[in-house]
Amino acid sequence: MTPEVIRDDQWQEFFDVYVEDKYQMDMRAFFEEHNAESLTQIIERMLEAVRKGYWQAHEATIKKMVETYTEIASEFDVATDNEKFNDYMDSSAAGFGLMPYRKHWLKR
């Protein structure tokens, strides 16, 4: 990712379409039926943009992405080996009062 290529409003639009389902196309249901891992990868890219300081997302947006990623990854047994991302997810979840991301894996 190159920070100067994508503006904050473009990241937000990406979030609004894929996570918030701006056009009411049942995006999450579609991905869960056809390829849940793709949606987690989309959200992972957005969260990485936040983690690296490329996107100054609102706190509510970050929380929604962390919640959604954790739910889908847990339900569909999706994981990443990106340790920096996993650490970020754990600290973000804890900061929002959510169960740390990796604890979902320990519950299985």
Helices and strands as residue ranges (DSSP letters): H 8-18, H 27-34, H 36-51, H 59-75, H 83-95, H 101-106
